[in-house]
Each structure stands twice: as structure tokens, then as C-alpha cells.
Amino acid sequence: MDISDHPVVTREQWLEARKQHLLHEKAFTRQRDLLSAERRALPWVRIDKPYRFQGPQGTLSLADLFGGRSQLLVYHFMFGAGWAEGCKGCSFLADHFDGANQHLAHHDIALVAVSHAPYEQFQAFRQRMGWQFDWVSSAGEDFNQDFGVSFSNEQRGTATASYNYAPINSNEEELPGLSVFYRNEQGEIFHTYSTYTRGLDLLIGTYNFLDLAPKGRNEGPIMNWVRHHDRYDDTPSNPKAQGCCCTD
């Protein structure tokens, strides 16, 4: 619907329409609760591979990333070897991490970003963005490939890679995702869930605000308006740049 031609009604008519929409909102909330319960009921896969990561204090194991907690959220941040800065879409999403971490850290959850580039390569960008969340490197490890977010030269453009649980024919070196892990009292680690593309919308609080506004997300290709937060100018715009890769 063209927002310039939006219907205007009396307060009583609006209230009637709002109450009808409230029924739909409540049904959606109940359905979302059922979907979340179904997600938590998915079977798990034990992680036996000895993945290693590089952080500020040197080499870390997957168990170290939990930071003493039993639950771990790993955001697969698109930052490949030789890149000067991180993906704009991933950076937009990561802008929400530090606020959430003030609460997640007190509810038995660690949130860590993992990128394929060597650790030293994204430190200048991290400092520029002013982020405080844990961010480590998986350079030299199979972690990114095993969780379907990094692709070899042989895979790219040949439809031999899989992303979001389906074959993909893309020239992308890196793609975004989120993987979830659980560590029991015996120290065993399990992979419980991974999501990609539009499944990552849940992590973007800004989109929830936009969805409440009259113009909604107001974007062409998804995230085509997004910039690194230090690259916005003072003039609101709707750029027609290429959108983010998170399209499905």
C-alpha cells in the first residue's frame, strides 16, 4: 500500500481495526512460542573435533569460548583474510551485541563472534567500531567451513557448496550465520542449532523498531540502506546500492 494514500478513519473505527489486529498478534505470539519450543527440542550433535581459535590471550578451544557458562552463541561474522573492514550487514547486526551482552552474560550465555581472518587483521576495525564483545579468529581451522559459512576457491561459483541447508552457486567467500552450542557438566559440547539469512533477523533489534513504524523496513534489496555506523551522513537517504547477502 502506498503510504501517501493510506486510509484515515475515526478513532472508533481505528480501535475496531486495532482490536482485530491484536487477535492476529496474539496468535503470532503463540505460534512463535511453539516454534521456539520446537527449536529447543531439536536433537543435538556432539562436537568431538578439537577446534582452535585465536584471541587476545592466544590460542583458545571451543570450550574456552563458553567462559564458564553452559550455553554459547557463535555469530559467524563475515571478515575474510585480507579484508580491510567487516561486512556492513554483519556490522549492523553486531552493533546490537554489547547491549544484549549486559544481560546474556548474567543468564548463563556467552556470545562470541568468530571470523575467518587472522586475529590481528580485524583489530583496527574493531577499535574503529568501538565494540566490546568477544571476537576471535578461526584462521587455519575448519570451523567456518564445517558450519557452512566459508567457502574454498574450488567451491565458489560451482554449486558444490551448501548454505542455509541447500546447494548454493555463489562467488561469496564468506556468508553470515549463527550457531548455538551447549556444554554439560562433564565438559561435553553439543551443537544444538544454526541459522542463516533471514533467520538472523531475530538478532536485529533495529528491525523490530522499523517494523512498528509506518514505513516499515522501507528497503529494496535487504539492508541496502545500511552503512557501518560511522559512515552515515546527516542526510537521510534510500540508497540504491547492492543489498546484503541475507536475502532468503
GROMACS elastic network, one bead per residue, 0.5 to 0.9 nm:
[ bonds ]
;  ai    aj funct       b0    kb
    1     4     6  0.86467   500
    1     5     6  0.75880   500
    1     6     6  0.72224   500
    2     5     6  0.54657   500
    2     6     6  0.65856   500
    3     6     6  0.51092   500
    3     7     6  0.89035   500
    3   214     6  0.76517   500
    3   215     6  0.71795   500
    8    14     6  0.85875   500
    9    12     6  0.80896   500
    9    13     6  0.59922   500
    9    14     6  0.62717   500
   10    13     6  0.52038   500
   10    14     6  0.61652   500
   10    15     6  0.86281   500
   11    15     6  0.60997   500
   11    16     6  0.86992   500
   12    15     6  0.51192   500
   12    16     6  0.63775   500
   12    17     6  0.88017   500
   13    16     6  0.51989   500
   13    17     6  0.63612   500
   13    18     6  0.86004   500
   14    17     6  0.51547   500
   14    18     6  0.60000   500
   14    19     6  0.86205   500
   15    19     6  0.61319   500
   15    20     6  0.86364   500
   16    19     6  0.53165   500
   16    20     6  0.64529   500
   16    21     6  0.88120   500
   17    20     6  0.51785   500
   17    21     6  0.62845   500
   17    22     6  0.86625   500
   18    21     6  0.50254   500
   18    22     6  0.61054   500
   18    23     6  0.88642   500
   19    23     6  0.66321   500
   20    23     6  0.53998   500
   20    24     6  0.69583   500
   21    24     6  0.50976   500
   21    25     6  0.62473   500
   21    26     6  0.87188   500
   22    26     6  0.61280   500
   22    27     6  0.85205   500
   23    26     6  0.52505   500
   23    27     6  0.62555   500
   23    28     6  0.86600   500
   24    27     6  0.50598   500
   24    28     6  0.61306   500
   24    29     6  0.86116   500
   25    28     6  0.50585   500
   25    29     6  0.61701   500
   25    30     6  0.87126   500
   26    29     6  0.50000   500
   26    30     6  0.62691   500
   26    31     6  0.85743   500
   27    30     6  0.51956   500
   27    31     6  0.61671   500
   27    32     6  0.85736   500
   28    32     6  0.59977   500
   28    33     6  0.85584   500
   29    32     6  0.50195   500
   29    33     6  0.62211   500
   29    34     6  0.87105   500
   30    33     6  0.50880   500
   30    34     6  0.63588   500
   30    35     6  0.87021   500
   31    34     6  0.50722   500
   31    35     6  0.61885   500
   31    36     6  0.86286   500
   32    36     6  0.61078   500
   32    37     6  0.85636   500
   33    36     6  0.51022   500
   33    37     6  0.62074   500
   33    38     6  0.86210   500
   34    37     6  0.50750   500
   34    38     6  0.61602   500
   34    39     6  0.85999   500
   35    38     6  0.50059   500
   35    39     6  0.61616   500
   35    40     6  0.87188   500
   36    40     6  0.63082   500
   36    41     6  0.86607   500
   37    40     6  0.51370   500
   37    41     6  0.62434   500
   37    42     6  0.89472   500
   38    41     6  0.50126   500
   38    42     6  0.65317   500
   39    42     6  0.54673   500
   39   192     6  0.87690   500
   39   193     6  0.76712   500
   40    43     6  0.84390   500
   40   192     6  0.78871   500
   40   193     6  0.83655   500
   41    44     6  0.89360   500
   42   192     6  0.70804   500
   42   193     6  0.78007   500
   43   192     6  0.69300   500
   43   193     6  0.89415   500
   44   181     6  0.89515   500
   44   182     6  0.89978   500
   44   190     6  0.59395   500
   44   191     6  0.56886   500
   44   193     6  0.78690   500
   45   189     6  0.84927   500
   45   190     6  0.52684   500
   45   191     6  0.51361   500
   45   192     6  0.67078   500
   46   188     6  0.73235   500
   46   189     6  0.59346   500
   46   191     6  0.63142   500
   46   192     6  0.89127   500
   47    50     6  0.82486   500
   47   188     6  0.76520   500
   47   189     6  0.55011   500
   47   190     6  0.53744   500
   47   191     6  0.65587   500
   48    51     6  0.87755   500
   48   188     6  0.84171   500
   48   189     6  0.77632   500
   48   190     6  0.87804   500
   50    61     6  0.71214   500
   50    62     6  0.75720   500
   51    60     6  0.84881   500
   51    61     6  0.60318   500
   51    62     6  0.60465   500
   51   138     6  0.82387   500
   51   141     6  0.66888   500
   51   142     6  0.76029   500
   51   143     6  0.66475   500
   52    59     6  0.64999   500
   52    60     6  0.56031   500
   52    62     6  0.66247   500
   52   137     6  0.88052   500
   52   138     6  0.68374   500
   52   139     6  0.88236   500
   52   140     6  0.87129   500
   52   141     6  0.67965   500
   52   143     6  0.84914   500
   53    58     6  0.81188   500
   53    59     6  0.55942   500
   53    61     6  0.62248   500
   53    62     6  0.74833   500
   53    65     6  0.89001   500
   53   114     6  0.84402   500
   53   119     6  0.88894   500
   53   136     6  0.63136   500
   53   137     6  0.54117   500
   53   139     6  0.73404   500
   53   140     6  0.88322   500
   53   141     6  0.78242   500
   54    57     6  0.78049   500
   54    58     6  0.54064   500
   54    60     6  0.59937   500
   54    61     6  0.88628   500
   54   118     6  0.77970   500
   54   119     6  0.61568   500
   54   136     6  0.56155   500
   54   137     6  0.50254   500
   54   138     6  0.66507   500
   54   139     6  0.77947   500
   55    58     6  0.52008   500
   55    59     6  0.63318   500
   55    60     6  0.67975   500
   55   119     6  0.66315   500
   55   134     6  0.84289   500
   55   135     6  0.72470   500
   55   137     6  0.66456   500
   56    59     6  0.85257   500
   56   119     6  0.81425   500
   56   136     6  0.79483   500
   57    60     6  0.81894   500
   60    63     6  0.79513   500
   60    64     6  0.57673   500
   60    65     6  0.72147   500
   60   136     6  0.88278   500
   61    64     6  0.50956   500
   61    65     6  0.68407   500
   62    65     6  0.53482   500
   62    66     6  0.73366   500
   62   189     6  0.84287   500
   63    66     6  0.56225   500
   63    67     6  0.77117   500
   63    68     6  0.84138   500
   63   183     6  0.76759   500
   63   187     6  0.78205   500
   63   188     6  0.87702   500
   63   189     6  0.74405   500
   64    67     6  0.56636   500
   64    68     6  0.76125   500
   65    68     6  0.83016   500
   65    69     6  0.89370   500
   65    72     6  0.73783   500
   65    74     6  0.89128   500
   65   110     6  0.73771   500
   65   111     6  0.84661   500
   65   112     6  0.70687   500
   65   134     6  0.86589   500
   66    69     6  0.52124   500
   66    70     6  0.66085   500
   66    71     6  0.66401   500
   66    72     6  0.55626   500
   66    73     6  0.87024   500
   66   109     6  0.76475   500
   66   110     6  0.55682   500
   66   111     6  0.81964   500
   66   112     6  0.85534   500
   66   181     6  0.88639   500
   66   182     6  0.87418   500
   66   183     6  0.79740   500
   67    70     6  0.85895   500
   67    72     6  0.88252   500
   67   109     6  0.88949   500
   67   110     6  0.67089   500
   68   108     6  0.84731   500
   68   110     6  0.85831   500
   69    72     6  0.75052   500
   69   105     6  0.84094   500
   69   107     6  0.87615   500
   69   108     6  0.50854   500
   69   109     6  0.59680   500
   69   110     6  0.65355   500
   69   182     6  0.89216   500
   69   183     6  0.78651   500
   70   108     6  0.61280   500
   70   109     6  0.67641   500
   70   110     6  0.81964   500
   70   181     6  0.83105   500
   70   182     6  0.56401   500
   70   184     6  0.64556   500
   70   185     6  0.81659   500
   71   108     6  0.62254   500
   71   110     6  0.62648   500
   71   111     6  0.87404   500
   71   180     6  0.74941   500
   71   181     6  0.58789   500
   71   183     6  0.64240   500
   72   108     6  0.86080   500
   72   109     6  0.56227   500
   72   111     6  0.59827   500
   72   112     6  0.75478   500
   72   179     6  0.83119   500
   72   180     6  0.57390   500
   72   181     6  0.50624   500
   72   182     6  0.63395   500
   72   183     6  0.82038   500
   73   109     6  0.72162   500
   73   110     6  0.61123   500
   73   112     6  0.62915   500
   73   113     6  0.83399   500
   73   178     6  0.69715   500
   73   179     6  0.60139   500
   73   181     6  0.65640   500
   74    77     6  0.89106   500
   74   110     6  0.83595   500
   74   111     6  0.60387   500
   74   112     6  0.50404   500
   74   113     6  0.55891   500
   74   114     6  0.66247   500
   74   177     6  0.84101   500
   74   178     6  0.56262   500
   74   179     6  0.51581   500
   74   180     6  0.61784   500
   74   181     6  0.80347   500
   75    90     6  0.89643   500
   75    94     6  0.86540   500
   75   111     6  0.75355   500
   75   112     6  0.62676   500
   75   114     6  0.61672   500
   75   115     6  0.86044   500
   75   176     6  0.76979   500
   75   177     6  0.60797   500
   75   179     6  0.65496   500
   75   180     6  0.87693   500
   76    79     6  0.89423   500
   76    90     6  0.85753   500
   76   112     6  0.88107   500
   76   113     6  0.60068   500
   76   114     6  0.52098   500
   76   115     6  0.61428   500
   76   116     6  0.86535   500
   76   144     6  0.75659   500
   76   147     6  0.88778   500
   76   149     6  0.70402   500
   76   175     6  0.78377   500
   76   176     6  0.54282   500
   76   177     6  0.50454   500
   76   178     6  0.57699   500
   76   179     6  0.76354   500
   77    86     6  0.76354   500
   77    87     6  0.77005   500
   77    90     6  0.59046   500
   77    91     6  0.81060   500
   77    94     6  0.83987   500
   77   113     6  0.59946   500
   77   114     6  0.57884   500
   77   115     6  0.51949   500
   77   116     6  0.81990   500
   77   135     6  0.88852   500
   77   174     6  0.85155   500
   77   175     6  0.79096   500
   77   176     6  0.59341   500
   77   177     6  0.74651   500
   77   178     6  0.87732   500
   78    86     6  0.60777   500
   78    87     6  0.55377   500
   78    88     6  0.89747   500
   78    89     6  0.87901   500
   78    90     6  0.64651   500
   78    91     6  0.88191   500
   78   114     6  0.85462   500
   78   115     6  0.61966   500
   78   116     6  0.76321   500
   78   117     6  0.88794   500
   78   149     6  0.83419   500
   78   150     6  0.86837   500
   78   173     6  0.88071   500
   78   174     6  0.55504   500
   78   175     6  0.59271   500
   78   176     6  0.58874   500
   78   177     6  0.88954   500
   79    82     6  0.85221   500
   79    83     6  0.63581   500
   79    84     6  0.84954   500
   79    85     6  0.70034   500
   79    87     6  0.65441   500
   79    90     6  0.89631   500
   79   114     6  0.88720   500
   79   115     6  0.55207   500
   79   116     6  0.62661   500
   79   117     6  0.58810   500
   79   121     6  0.89448   500
   79   122     6  0.75755   500
   79   174     6  0.72984   500
   80    83     6  0.55930   500
   80    84     6  0.89863   500
   80    86     6  0.80852   500
   80   115     6  0.69561   500
   80   116     6  0.53342   500
   80   118     6  0.83187   500
   80   150     6  0.86706   500
   80   173     6  0.73445   500
   80   174     6  0.66624   500
   81    84     6  0.89110   500
   81   116     6  0.65770   500
   81   118     6  0.65056   500
   81   121     6  0.75230   500
   81   139     6  0.82244   500
   82   117     6  0.71492   500
   82   118     6  0.87340   500
   82   121     6  0.73238   500
   83    86     6  0.71841   500
   83   117     6  0.78107   500
   83   121     6  0.77332   500
   83   122     6  0.82835   500
   84   121     6  0.77433   500
   84   122     6  0.77155   500
   84   124     6  0.89197   500
   84   125     6  0.76365   500
   85    88     6  0.85224   500
   85   121     6  0.89043   500
   85   122     6  0.71421   500
   85   124     6  0.86680   500
   85   125     6  0.58791   500
   85   126     6  0.88493   500
   86    89     6  0.85755   500
   86    90     6  0.70831   500
   86    91     6  0.65264   500
   86   122     6  0.78218   500
   86   125     6  0.74223   500
   86   126     6  0.89518   500
   86   228     6  0.88422   500
   87    90     6  0.52358   500
   87    91     6  0.60647   500
   87    92     6  0.85876   500
   87   228     6  0.85706   500
   87   244     6  0.86008   500
   88    91     6  0.50030   500
   88    92     6  0.60843   500
   88    93     6  0.86338   500
   88   223     6  0.86408   500
   88   226     6  0.67653   500
   88   227     6  0.58805   500
   88   228     6  0.56266   500
   88   229     6  0.89583   500
   88   244     6  0.77423   500
   89    92     6  0.50558   500
   89    93     6  0.63132   500
   89    94     6  0.85670   500
   89   176     6  0.87272   500
   89   223     6  0.67325   500
   89   226     6  0.69602   500
   89   227     6  0.79716   500
   89   228     6  0.83562   500
   89   243     6  0.89503   500
   89   244     6  0.60699   500
   89   245     6  0.81519   500
   89   246     6  0.81208   500
   90    93     6  0.50735   500
   90    94     6  0.59658   500
   90    95     6  0.86006   500
   90   176     6  0.70438   500
   91    95     6  0.61209   500
   91   129     6  0.85406   500
   91   227     6  0.84514   500
   91   228     6  0.64115   500
   91   229     6  0.81368   500
   92    95     6  0.53741   500
   92    96     6  0.75458   500
   92   204     6  0.79807   500
   92   206     6  0.89906   500
   92   226     6  0.70474   500
   92   227     6  0.74385   500
   92   228     6  0.67258   500
   92   229     6  0.74261   500
   93    96     6  0.58101   500
   93    97     6  0.75086   500
   93   200     6  0.84983   500
   93   201     6  0.86492   500
   93   203     6  0.67554   500
   93   204     6  0.55903   500
   93   205     6  0.84319   500
   93   206     6  0.87848   500
   94    97     6  0.52053   500
   94    98     6  0.79530   500
   94   113     6  0.84892   500
   94   131     6  0.82864   500
   94   133     6  0.87975   500
   94   203     6  0.87710   500
   94   204     6  0.85228   500
   95    98     6  0.70822   500
   95    99     6  0.84078   500
   95   129     6  0.84391   500
   95   131     6  0.75455   500
   95   204     6  0.87974   500
   95   229     6  0.81919   500
   96    99     6  0.60171   500
   96   100     6  0.65924   500
   96   101     6  0.88732   500
   96   203     6  0.75693   500
   96   204     6  0.67262   500
   96   205     6  0.69130   500
   96   206     6  0.83223   500
   97   100     6  0.52065   500
   97   101     6  0.59449   500
   97   102     6  0.88784   500
   97   111     6  0.78990   500
   97   131     6  0.84107   500
   97   132     6  0.86646   500
   97   133     6  0.67518   500
   97   203     6  0.85316   500
   98   101     6  0.50181   500
   98   102     6  0.66697   500
   98   131     6  0.69858   500
   98   132     6  0.63712   500
   98   133     6  0.58210   500
   99   102     6  0.56560   500
   99   103     6  0.76253   500
  100   103     6  0.56051   500
  100   104     6  0.60839   500
  100   105     6  0.85313   500
  101   105     6  0.55830   500
  101   106     6  0.83240   500
  101   109     6  0.85933   500
  101   110     6  0.78812   500
  101   111     6  0.69958   500
  101   133     6  0.74560   500
  102   105     6  0.60045   500
  102   106     6  0.72391   500
  103   106     6  0.53616   500
  103   107     6  0.65895   500
  103   109     6  0.89173   500
  104   107     6  0.50229   500
  104   108     6  0.67241   500
  104   109     6  0.52543   500
  104   110     6  0.67804   500
  104   111     6  0.76380   500
  105   108     6  0.60596   500
  105   109     6  0.55343   500
  105   110     6  0.60000   500
  105   111     6  0.80165   500
  106   109     6  0.73693   500
  107   110     6  0.88226   500
  110   134     6  0.89051   500
  111   133     6  0.74984   500
  111   134     6  0.71803   500
  112   133     6  0.68046   500
  112   135     6  0.56486   500
  112   136     6  0.74512   500
  113   133     6  0.76995   500
  113   134     6  0.62743   500
  113   136     6  0.63233   500
  113   137     6  0.84941   500
  114   134     6  0.86454   500
  114   135     6  0.57462   500
  114   136     6  0.50465   500
  114   137     6  0.55551   500
  114   138     6  0.64842   500
  114   144     6  0.83814   500
  115   118     6  0.79652   500
  115   119     6  0.81901   500
  115   122     6  0.87608   500
  115   135     6  0.76546   500
  115   136     6  0.65273   500
  115   137     6  0.50487   500
  115   138     6  0.60086   500
  115   139     6  0.76485   500
  115   144     6  0.78590   500
  116   119     6  0.85168   500
  116   136     6  0.88325   500
  116   137     6  0.57526   500
  116   138     6  0.50810   500
  116   140     6  0.80888   500
  116   141     6  0.84544   500
  116   143     6  0.86877   500
  116   144     6  0.68109   500
  116   150     6  0.76744   500
  116   174     6  0.82755   500
  117   120     6  0.82340   500
  117   121     6  0.64432   500
  117   122     6  0.73299   500
  117   137     6  0.61700   500
  117   138     6  0.71833   500
  117   139     6  0.56525   500
  118   121     6  0.55803   500
  118   122     6  0.75423   500
  118   136     6  0.86742   500
  118   137     6  0.56718   500
  118   138     6  0.73474   500
  118   139     6  0.52996   500
  118   140     6  0.84352   500
  119   122     6  0.61136   500
  119   123     6  0.69806   500
  119   135     6  0.85311   500
  119   136     6  0.63218   500
  119   138     6  0.82134   500
  119   139     6  0.77865   500
  120   123     6  0.55312   500
  120   124     6  0.80741   500
  120   137     6  0.87537   500
  121   124     6  0.72043   500
  121   125     6  0.81585   500
  122   125     6  0.52657   500
  122   126     6  0.60725   500
  122   127     6  0.86591   500
  123   127     6  0.61437   500
  123   128     6  0.85218   500
  124   127     6  0.51592   500
  124   128     6  0.61517   500
  124   129     6  0.87099   500
  125   129     6  0.62091   500
  125   130     6  0.85927   500
  126   129     6  0.51606   500
  126   130     6  0.61593   500
  126   131     6  0.59807   500
  126   132     6  0.83554   500
  126   135     6  0.87939   500
  127   130     6  0.50135   500
  127   131     6  0.67879   500
  127   132     6  0.88468   500
  128   131     6  0.81973   500
  128   230     6  0.83985   500
  129   228     6  0.81472   500
  129   229     6  0.75515   500
  129   230     6  0.74718   500
  131   134     6  0.87644   500
  132   135     6  0.85960   500
  137   140     6  0.89655   500
  138   141     6  0.55265   500
  138   142     6  0.77265   500
  138   143     6  0.64886   500
  138   144     6  0.71382   500
  139   142     6  0.83455   500
  139   143     6  0.87481   500
  139   144     6  0.88719   500
  140   143     6  0.89082   500
  141   144     6  0.75544   500
  141   145     6  0.85069   500
  142   145     6  0.53403   500
  142   146     6  0.58348   500
  142   147     6  0.85573   500
  143   146     6  0.51545   500
  143   147     6  0.62725   500
  143   148     6  0.86612   500
  143   149     6  0.89584   500
  143   150     6  0.88144   500
  144   147     6  0.53181   500
  144   148     6  0.62155   500
  144   149     6  0.54027   500
  144   150     6  0.52544   500
  144   151     6  0.83427   500
  144   174     6  0.87412   500
  145   148     6  0.50260   500
  145   149     6  0.58977   500
  145   151     6  0.63579   500
  145   152     6  0.83364   500
  146   149     6  0.79209   500
  146   150     6  0.84045   500
  147   150     6  0.81171   500
  147   177     6  0.85273   500
  147   179     6  0.76626   500
  147   194     6  0.79670   500
  148   151     6  0.77487   500
  148   161     6  0.81913   500
  148   162     6  0.66076   500
  148   163     6  0.57411   500
  148   164     6  0.76911   500
  148   165     6  0.85972   500
  148   175     6  0.82056   500
  148   177     6  0.82641   500
  149   162     6  0.88600   500
  149   163     6  0.70364   500
  149   173     6  0.83673   500
  149   174     6  0.56972   500
  149   176     6  0.61085   500
  149   177     6  0.66907   500
  149   196     6  0.88470   500
  150   172     6  0.83036   500
  150   173     6  0.58677   500
  150   175     6  0.64336   500
  150   176     6  0.88423   500
  151   154     6  0.80236   500
  151   155     6  0.59523   500
  151   156     6  0.63014   500
  151   161     6  0.70287   500
  151   171     6  0.87462   500
  151   172     6  0.74328   500
  151   173     6  0.53427   500
  151   174     6  0.64895   500
  151   175     6  0.86208   500
  152   155     6  0.51865   500
  152   156     6  0.63076   500
  152   161     6  0.88030   500
  152   173     6  0.70995   500
  153   156     6  0.53601   500
  153   157     6  0.84602   500
  153   171     6  0.86311   500
  153   173     6  0.78490   500
  154   157     6  0.80744   500
  154   158     6  0.73818   500
  154   160     6  0.83264   500
  155   158     6  0.56244   500
  155   159     6  0.68980   500
  155   160     6  0.53490   500
  155   161     6  0.55322   500
  155   169     6  0.84187   500
  155   170     6  0.85435   500
  155   171     6  0.84498   500
  156   159     6  0.72559   500
  156   160     6  0.76265   500
  156   161     6  0.72022   500
  156   168     6  0.88503   500
  156   169     6  0.69230   500
  156   170     6  0.57064   500
  156   172     6  0.66519   500
  156   173     6  0.71208   500
  157   160     6  0.80436   500
  157   161     6  0.86591   500
  157   168     6  0.83430   500
  157   169     6  0.50879   500
  157   172     6  0.81605   500
  158   161     6  0.75796   500
  158   168     6  0.83628   500
  158   169     6  0.57738   500
  158   170     6  0.75137   500
  158   171     6  0.84690   500
  159   162     6  0.78606   500
  159   167     6  0.61667   500
  159   168     6  0.52473   500
  159   170     6  0.71640   500
  160   167     6  0.67618   500
  160   168     6  0.71298   500
  160   169     6  0.72240   500
  161   166     6  0.84183   500
  161   167     6  0.57605   500
  161   168     6  0.56225   500
  161   169     6  0.70445   500
  161   170     6  0.83260   500
  162   165     6  0.61436   500
  162   166     6  0.52205   500
  162   168     6  0.53761   500
  162   169     6  0.84909   500
  163   166     6  0.55322   500
  163   167     6  0.62457   500
  163   168     6  0.60002   500
  163   175     6  0.83174   500
  163   196     6  0.79006   500
  164   167     6  0.82338   500
  164   168     6  0.86519   500
  164   177     6  0.86462   500
  164   194     6  0.87926   500
  164   195     6  0.70501   500
  164   196     6  0.56321   500
  164   197     6  0.72526   500
  169   172     6  0.89661   500
  170   173     6  0.84447   500
  172   175     6  0.68876   500
  172   245     6  0.89362   500
  175   196     6  0.84911   500
  175   197     6  0.86326   500
  175   245     6  0.73726   500
  175   246     6  0.83506   500
  176   196     6  0.63499   500
  176   197     6  0.70206   500
  176   200     6  0.85144   500
  176   245     6  0.82868   500
  176   246     6  0.76631   500
  177   194     6  0.70792   500
  177   195     6  0.57117   500
  177   197     6  0.69638   500
  177   199     6  0.84037   500
  177   200     6  0.70037   500
  178   193     6  0.81752   500
  178   194     6  0.54312   500
  178   195     6  0.53839   500
  178   196     6  0.64988   500
  178   199     6  0.87552   500
  178   200     6  0.72499   500
  179   191     6  0.75101   500
  179   192     6  0.77775   500
  179   193     6  0.57242   500
  179   195     6  0.66242   500
  179   196     6  0.89459   500
  180   190     6  0.85480   500
  180   191     6  0.60670   500
  180   192     6  0.55933   500
  180   193     6  0.50983   500
  180   194     6  0.61576   500
  180   195     6  0.89631   500
  181   189     6  0.67119   500
  181   190     6  0.54392   500
  181   192     6  0.54749   500
  181   193     6  0.72740   500
  182   188     6  0.81508   500
  182   189     6  0.56042   500
  182   190     6  0.52003   500
  182   191     6  0.66441   500
  182   192     6  0.69088   500
  183   186     6  0.79049   500
  183   187     6  0.57727   500
  183   188     6  0.54896   500
  183   190     6  0.64403   500
  184   187     6  0.53525   500
  184   188     6  0.55791   500
  184   189     6  0.67422   500
  184   190     6  0.84508   500
  185   188     6  0.74824   500
  191   194     6  0.81914   500
  195   198     6  0.83767   500
  195   199     6  0.54873   500
  195   200     6  0.66928   500
  196   199     6  0.52658   500
  196   200     6  0.59098   500
  196   246     6  0.76580   500
  196   248     6  0.87795   500
  197   200     6  0.58870   500
  197   201     6  0.79362   500
  197   245     6  0.74527   500
  197   247     6  0.60931   500
  197   248     6  0.57275   500
  198   201     6  0.54057   500
  198   202     6  0.83192   500
  198   246     6  0.59876   500
  198   247     6  0.65138   500
  198   248     6  0.56121   500
  199   202     6  0.65965   500
  199   203     6  0.86193   500
  199   246     6  0.89012   500
  199   248     6  0.85741   500
  200   203     6  0.56497   500
  200   204     6  0.73228   500
  200   246     6  0.83136   500
  201   204     6  0.53412   500
  201   205     6  0.82386   500
  201   207     6  0.73618   500
  201   208     6  0.87932   500
  202   205     6  0.74429   500
  202   207     6  0.86423   500
  202   208     6  0.85525   500
  203   207     6  0.89718   500
  204   207     6  0.56686   500
  204   208     6  0.71728   500
  205   208     6  0.52072   500
  205   209     6  0.67217   500
  205   210     6  0.88840   500
  206   209     6  0.52123   500
  206   210     6  0.62819   500
  206   211     6  0.86735   500
  207   211     6  0.59837   500
  207   212     6  0.86882   500
  207   216     6  0.84611   500
  207   217     6  0.68002   500
  208   211     6  0.51499   500
  208   212     6  0.66635   500
  209   212     6  0.53770   500
  209   213     6  0.67798   500
  209   216     6  0.84925   500
  209   217     6  0.89430   500
  210   213     6  0.51898   500
  210   214     6  0.82292   500
  210   215     6  0.76298   500
  210   216     6  0.50295   500
  210   217     6  0.52986   500
  210   218     6  0.83422   500
  211   214     6  0.79449   500
  211   215     6  0.79818   500
  211   217     6  0.60634   500
  212   215     6  0.85149   500
  212   216     6  0.65001   500
  213   216     6  0.52083   500
  213   217     6  0.81661   500
  215   218     6  0.56789   500
  216   219     6  0.85600   500
  217   222     6  0.88979   500
  217   223     6  0.88964   500
  218   225     6  0.89867   500
  218   238     6  0.82901   500
  219   222     6  0.61200   500
  219   223     6  0.66708   500
  219   224     6  0.64679   500
  219   225     6  0.67583   500
  219   238     6  0.73870   500
  219   239     6  0.89444   500
  220   223     6  0.78638   500
  220   224     6  0.65970   500
  220   225     6  0.84685   500
  220   238     6  0.86659   500
  220   240     6  0.75848   500
  220   243     6  0.77217   500
  221   224     6  0.54696   500
  221   225     6  0.87109   500
  221   240     6  0.82552   500
  221   241     6  0.83127   500
  221   242     6  0.68992   500
  221   244     6  0.72062   500
  221   247     6  0.76742   500
  222   225     6  0.81632   500
  222   226     6  0.89994   500
  222   242     6  0.88155   500
  222   243     6  0.52794   500
  222   244     6  0.58200   500
  222   245     6  0.78837   500
  222   246     6  0.69826   500
  222   247     6  0.61421   500
  223   226     6  0.52395   500
  223   227     6  0.87041   500
  223   242     6  0.87252   500
  223   243     6  0.54770   500
  223   244     6  0.54665   500
  223   245     6  0.87366   500
  223   246     6  0.82717   500
  224   227     6  0.84498   500
  224   238     6  0.80043   500
  224   239     6  0.67119   500
  224   240     6  0.66521   500
  224   241     6  0.56846   500
  224   242     6  0.59367   500
  224   244     6  0.63760   500
  225   237     6  0.76486   500
  225   238     6  0.59025   500
  225   239     6  0.56671   500
  225   240     6  0.76721   500
  225   241     6  0.75028   500
  225   243     6  0.78441   500
  226   229     6  0.83491   500
  226   232     6  0.85061   500
  226   239     6  0.89697   500
  226   243     6  0.86520   500
  226   244     6  0.86973   500
  227   230     6  0.77414   500
  227   231     6  0.58580   500
  227   232     6  0.61430   500
  228   231     6  0.52945   500
  228   232     6  0.71794   500
  229   232     6  0.61537   500
  230   233     6  0.85048   500
  232   235     6  0.82278   500
  232   236     6  0.86094   500
  233   236     6  0.75734   500
  238   241     6  0.89017   500
  239   242     6  0.88919   500
  240   243     6  0.82363   500
  243   246     6  0.83713   500
  243   247     6  0.83464   500
  244   247     6  0.70595   500
  245   248     6  0.86456   500
